[in-house]
Amino acid sequence: MLSRRLPLRGADLVILGLDAECGGGREGCHNGVVALECGGKLSADRLTEALARFLEHSPWPAARLARPFPWGALSWTVPRGRLEPPHVRRLTVPSLDAETLVRLAEDELNDRIDPWRQPLIRFLVLDESAGERSALVVAFSRPLMDPHGAETFLVQLDELDRSPNGSPWVCRPVFEPPLDARPLRVRGPIARRSQGFLRAIAAVPPLSLGRGVREPGRVRIRRALLSDTTTPRAHRETTFRLAAVGKAVNRLWQRRGLPDIPFLIPVSVDMRPKGERGPTFGNYLTFHFARFLPSETGDSRELASRLRLQMAEALREGSIDAHWVSMEFTRYRTLRGILKEMAWARNGGDPFSFNCADTGEFAPGLDQFLGAPVRRAFHAPAVLPRPGIGVFFTRYRGLEGVTVCWVEGVLNESEAQEILDGVVDELGGERAP
């Protein structure tokens, strides 16, 4: 019998807390989007069937956010009765070019999902009226799953589609993240260490370009593609990419006359064992907090080396594990109380200077989805008004994707394009059409 309740994990709760503190007063929770460009027609009926079969194995796409008592833990809870598969919508467009796909992905980012009342995932199938191409845009509530979980979800739907008779899984996949097996007497002291680490990294509260924006607008997207065969290997490291983003942001930082105080950036650390698919649902992540001065961004190679040493030191001192354990203790707090240890983010403060993430290779082995060849794929999360900007990297089939997401009012289009161009130029390599 399927469970009908799944407690939220620590990173899920932090995302909810950030929405409550920095979400600009908008209803719902900020979305994540994953998009596939396909070289053939996608069948909405096949997708609907695969989703219905998925619910036979895991009910969480049909769940809602719930707190059973005012003092209870937040959890995903499945309504009683028949499970309704996520909604699949179909739309025909005259031309399925990159600009059209980005515009529709923006619409999905800005149509915020209310996890208390609405389906947590929705699908948009796009057809090109004059050709044989299709695209898929999947929007999901960010506390439900992280980018790798979203990729795994698509892989599992494709597995179900290719195995129409009976279950395709000899062994049940890991849909839900495992609990920390360490007893409370061990986890308690580790969690308390996290508070000291957080106070130390934010001794000087960070600033962001989103500070003081009174009426934040829509989330926008700009994308560029590079050939990974022409990108220098050293420039593919996460630390170099973070340094490149810092350098691009600093140009705008200086023009606005902002002070030379340390940038603070959360770097997600995937807790899945290397080489394993891991859980589909739950943000199975902890965080390392990188910091550097805007004035230190002149030489990206040198800064990348220092950031690498920072990460090594964080592993040695145990701060990454301490943040992982500490986040799990927030499940009984109010939404605004979830960020209690991040005191600098409360009452209008900035949680981070900007967002940056490298999700790596997109779902290795997913060459087709529901029979349609996959040409390109990317992730785009809806950044919050504070910090108001994020740069994200995804690779698929020999292409390096760079995606800038920003909030209108924090940046304008020319400033977002300038940051995108600055990052791309720093990475090197040839632009792909």
C-alpha positions in Angstrom: 0.0 0.0 0.0 1.3 3.4 -1.0 2.1 5.9 1.8 0.0 9.1 1.7 2.4 11.4 3.6 5.9 12.4 2.9 7.7 14.8 5.3 9.6 17.6 3.6 13.3 17.5 3.7 15.5 20.3 5.0 16.3 21.9 1.6 12.6 21.8 0.7 11.8 23.7 3.9 14.5 26.3 3.2 13.0 27.0 -0.3 9.6 27.6 1.4 11.3 29.9 4.0 13.0 31.9 1.2 9.6 32.3 -0.5 8.1 33.5 2.7 10.9 36.1 3.3 12.0 37.1 -0.1 9.1 36.2 -2.5 7.9 39.7 -3.0 4.5 39.0 -1.4 3.2 36.9 -4.3 0.9 34.0 -3.8 2.2 30.4 -4.1 5.7 29.1 -4.3 8.3 29.8 -7.0 8.5 27.3 -9.8 11.2 25.3 -11.5 11.1 24.6 -15.2 12.7 21.8 -17.3 12.3 22.0 -21.1 13.0 19.5 -23.8 13.3 20.4 -27.5 12.4 17.3 -29.6 13.0 16.4 -33.2 9.6 14.7 -33.6 6.0 14.9 -32.4 5.3 14.3 -28.8 2.0 12.5 -28.0 0.0 14.1 -25.2 -2.0 10.9 -24.8 1.1 8.8 -24.2 2.3 11.3 -21.7 -1.0 11.3 -19.8 -1.0 7.5 -19.8 2.6 7.4 -18.5 1.7 9.8 -15.7 -1.3 7.7 -14.7 0.9 4.6 -14.5 3.5 6.6 -12.5 0.9 7.3 -9.8 0.5 3.5 -9.3 4.0 3.5 -8.0 4.4 6.9 -6.4 1.6 9.3 -5.5 3.7 12.5 -4.9 2.9 14.3 -8.2 -0.8 14.3 -6.9 0.0 15.5 -3.4 -0.5 18.8 -1.7 1.4 20.7 1.0 -0.1 20.1 4.4 0.6 20.7 8.1 -1.7 18.4 10.2 -1.5 20.5 13.3 -0.3 24.1 14.0 2.7 22.6 15.6 3.1 19.7 13.2 5.7 19.0 10.5 5.1 20.1 6.9 4.6 17.3 4.6 3.3 16.3 1.1 -0.1 14.7 1.7 -2.1 12.8 -0.9 -5.9 13.5 -0.9 -8.2 10.6 -0.3 -9.9 9.0 -3.3 -8.7 8.5 -6.9 -5.4 10.1 -7.7 -5.6 12.6 -10.5 -2.6 12.7 -12.9 -0.9 16.1 -13.4 -2.5 18.2 -16.1 -1.2 18.0 -19.7 -1.9 21.0 -21.9 -1.2 21.1 -25.6 -0.5 24.3 -27.6 0.3 24.8 -31.3 2.7 27.6 -32.3 3.6 28.8 -35.8 7.3 28.3 -35.2 9.1 26.5 -32.4 12.3 28.6 -32.4 14.4 29.2 -29.3 12.8 32.6 -28.6 9.3 31.1 -28.6 10.4 28.3 -26.2 12.0 30.7 -23.8 8.9 33.0 -23.8 6.6 30.1 -23.0 9.0 28.8 -20.3 8.9 32.3 -18.8 5.1 32.1 -18.7 5.4 28.8 -16.8 7.8 30.2 -14.4 5.6 33.2 -13.6 2.4 31.2 -13.2 3.3 30.3 -9.6 2.1 27.0 -8.2 0.3 27.1 -4.8 1.4 23.9 -3.2 -1.3 24.0 -0.6 -4.2 23.9 -3.2 -2.9 23.2 -6.7 -1.3 20.3 -8.6 2.5 20.3 -7.9 3.5 19.6 -11.5 2.0 20.6 -14.9 3.0 19.8 -18.5 2.9 21.9 -21.6 3.4 20.1 -25.0 4.2 22.5 -27.8 3.7 21.6 -31.4 5.1 23.4 -34.5 2.2 23.9 -36.9 4.5 24.0 -40.0 6.9 21.2 -39.0 7.4 17.9 -37.2 9.1 19.4 -34.1 7.7 19.4 -30.5 8.8 20.7 -27.2 7.9 19.9 -23.6 7.9 22.4 -20.7 7.4 21.0 -17.3 6.7 23.4 -14.4 6.9 22.1 -10.8 6.8 23.5 -7.3 10.4 23.9 -6.3 10.1 22.4 -2.8 8.9 19.1 -4.4 12.1 18.2 -6.2 15.5 19.4 -7.3 16.8 19.6 -11.0 18.2 16.0 -10.9 15.0 14.7 -9.4 13.1 16.4 -12.3 15.4 14.7 -14.8 14.9 11.4 -13.1 11.1 11.9 -13.2 11.2 12.4 -17.0 13.4 9.3 -17.4 11.0 7.2 -15.4 8.0 8.4 -17.4 9.9 7.4 -20.6 10.6 3.9 -19.0 6.9 3.5 -18.3 6.1 4.5 -21.9 8.5 1.9 -23.3 7.2 -0.9 -21.1 3.4 -1.0 -21.7 2.8 -4.4 -20.2 3.4 -4.6 -16.5 5.8 -2.8 -14.3 9.1 -1.9 -15.9 11.0 -2.0 -12.6 12.3 -5.2 -11.2 13.3 -3.3 -8.1 11.3 -0.3 -6.9 13.1 3.0 -7.7 14.0 5.3 -4.9 11.2 7.9 -5.1 11.7 9.3 -1.6 14.9 10.5 0.0 16.2 8.3 2.9 16.2 9.6 6.4 19.5 10.4 8.2 20.2 7.2 10.1 22.3 9.0 12.8 20.5 9.2 16.2 19.3 12.5 17.6 22.2 12.7 20.2 24.6 12.7 17.3 22.7 15.0 15.0 21.9 17.7 17.6 25.5 18.8 18.2 26.3 18.8 14.5 23.3 21.0 13.8 24.4 23.5 16.5 27.7 23.8 14.7 25.9 25.1 11.6 24.7 28.2 13.5 28.3 29.2 14.2 29.3 28.6 10.6 26.5 30.8 9.3 27.3 33.6 11.7 30.9 33.5 10.5 30.2 33.6 6.8 27.8 36.5 7.1 29.6 38.6 9.6 29.1 41.3 7.0 25.5 40.9 5.7 25.5 40.5 1.9 23.9 42.8 -0.6 22.2 42.0 -3.9 21.1 43.9 -7.0 17.5 43.2 -5.8 17.9 45.3 -2.7 15.3 48.1 -2.5 13.2 47.0 -5.6 9.7 47.9 -4.5 7.6 46.4 -7.3 9.4 43.4 -8.8 8.1 42.3 -12.1 8.2 39.0 -14.0 11.0 36.4 -14.1 12.8 36.5 -17.4 15.2 34.2 -19.2 18.1 34.7 -21.5 20.0 31.7 -22.9 23.2 31.0 -24.9 24.7 27.7 -26.1 28.4 26.8 -26.5 30.1 23.8 -28.0 31.7 21.9 -25.1 34.4 20.5 -27.5 35.7 24.1 -27.9 35.4 25.1 -24.2 38.7 24.7 -22.3 38.5 21.8 -19.8 39.6 24.0 -16.9 36.6 26.3 -17.6 34.1 23.5 -17.1 34.8 23.4 -13.3 32.0 24.7 -11.1 34.5 27.0 -9.3 35.6 28.7 -12.6 32.0 29.2 -13.6 31.1 30.8 -10.3 34.1 33.1 -10.7 33.0 34.0 -14.2 29.5 34.9 -13.0 31.0 36.9 -10.2 33.2 38.8 -12.7 30.2 39.6 -14.9 28.0 40.7 -12.0 30.8 42.9 -10.7 30.7 45.1 -13.8 27.1 46.0 -13.1 27.9 46.2 -9.3 30.5 48.9 -9.9 28.3 50.9 -12.2 25.7 51.1 -9.5 28.2 52.2 -7.0 27.7 49.3 -4.6 30.3 48.7 -1.8 33.1 46.2 -2.0 31.6 43.8 0.6 31.8 40.0 0.1 29.5 38.3 -2.3 27.7 35.4 -0.6 26.5 32.6 -2.9 25.0 29.2 -2.0 26.5 26.3 -3.9 24.3 23.2 -3.9 25.9 19.9 -3.0 24.0 16.9 -4.3 23.8 14.2 -1.6 23.1 11.4 -4.1 25.9 8.7 -4.3 28.0 9.4 -7.3 26.8 7.4 -10.3 23.4 6.6 -8.8 20.0 8.0 -9.8 19.0 8.7 -6.3 15.5 9.8 -5.1 13.1 11.5 -7.5 11.3 13.7 -5.0 12.7 16.0 -2.3 15.6 18.5 -2.8 18.3 16.0 -1.9 20.8 18.8 -1.4 22.9 20.5 1.2 24.9 23.8 0.7 28.3 25.3 0.7 28.4 29.1 1.0 31.1 30.6 -1.3 32.2 34.1 -0.6 34.6 36.6 -2.3 34.9 40.3 -2.7 33.7 42.0 -5.9 37.2 43.4 -6.3 38.7 39.9 -6.4 36.9 39.0 -9.6 39.5 40.4 -12.0 41.3 37.1 -12.6 38.8 34.2 -12.9 41.5 31.5 -12.8 43.0 32.8 -9.6 39.6 33.3 -8.0 38.5 29.8 -9.0 41.6 28.4 -7.3 40.7 30.2 -4.0 37.0 29.0 -4.3 38.3 25.4 -4.7 40.3 25.8 -1.5 37.2 27.2 0.3 35.2 24.1 -0.7 38.0 21.8 0.5 38.2 23.6 3.8 34.4 23.4 4.2 34.6 19.6 3.8 37.4 19.4 6.4 35.6 21.5 9.0 32.3 19.7 8.4 30.2 22.8 7.6 28.5 21.2 4.6 27.3 18.2 6.7 26.4 20.6 9.5 24.1 22.6 7.2 22.5 19.3 5.9 21.7 18.2 9.5 20.6 21.6 10.7 18.0 22.1 7.9 16.2 19.0 9.0 15.4 20.6 12.4 13.4 23.4 10.7 10.3 21.2 9.9 8.3 22.3 13.0 8.9 26.1 12.5 6.6 28.6 10.9 7.5 29.5 7.3 9.1 32.7 8.3 10.9 31.0 11.2 12.6 28.5 8.9 15.4 31.1 8.1 16.0 31.8 11.8 19.7 31.1 11.6 20.0 33.3 8.5 19.2 36.4 10.5 20.7 38.7 7.9 17.9 37.7 5.4 15.1 38.7 7.7 13.1 42.0 7.6 14.1 43.0 4.1 17.7 41.7 4.1 19.3 39.9 1.2 19.8 36.1 1.6 22.5 35.9 -1.1 24.3 38.2 -3.6 23.1 36.1 -6.6 22.3 32.5 -7.4 24.5 30.2 -9.5 24.3 26.5 -10.1 25.8 23.9 -12.5 23.5 20.9 -12.9 26.0 19.0 -15.1 25.0 16.6 -17.8 21.3 16.5 -18.4 19.8 13.0 -17.7 22.5 10.9 -19.4 21.0 8.3 -21.7 17.7 10.2 -22.3 18.2 10.4 -26.1 14.4 10.0 -26.7 11.3 11.0 -24.8 8.1 9.1 -25.5 9.6 8.1 -28.9 10.6 11.6 -30.0 14.4 12.3 -30.3 15.6 14.9 -27.8 17.8 17.6 -29.3 18.3 20.0 -26.4 17.3 20.4 -22.8 17.7 23.0 -20.0 16.6 23.9 -16.5 15.4 27.4 -15.4 14.3 28.2 -11.8 12.3 31.3 -10.9 14.8 33.5 -8.9 13.3 35.5 -6.1 13.2 39.3 -6.1 16.0 39.2 -3.6 18.7 38.5 -5.0 16.8 38.9 -8.3 19.4 37.2 -10.6 20.8 33.8 -11.1 23.0 32.1 -13.7 22.6 28.4 -14.4 24.6 25.8 -16.4 23.4 22.6 -18.1 25.1 20.3 -20.6 23.4 18.1 -23.2 24.8 16.2 -26.1 27.9 18.3 -26.7 26.3 21.7 -25.9 27.0 23.9 -22.9 23.9 25.9 -22.0 24.2 29.1 -20.0 20.9 30.5 -18.7 20.4 33.8 -17.0 17.2 34.3 -15.0 16.3 37.7 -13.6 13.5 39.7 -12.2 12.2 42.7 -14.0 13.0 45.8 -12.0 16.2 44.3 -10.7 17.8 44.2 -14.2 16.7 45.4 -17.6 17.1 43.3 -20.7 20.3 45.0 -21.8 21.9 44.4 -18.4 20.9 40.7 -18.4 22.3 40.3 -21.9 25.5 42.0 -20.7 25.9 39.5 -17.9 25.1 36.6 -20.2 27.7 37.8 -22.7 30.3 38.4 -20.0 29.9 34.8 -18.7 30.0 33.3 -22.2 33.1 35.3 -23.1 34.9 34.2 -19.9 34.1 30.5 -20.5 35.5 30.6 -24.0 34.4 28.3 -26.8 32.4 28.7 -29.9 28.7 29.8 -29.7 26.2 27.3 -31.1 23.2 28.3 -33.1 
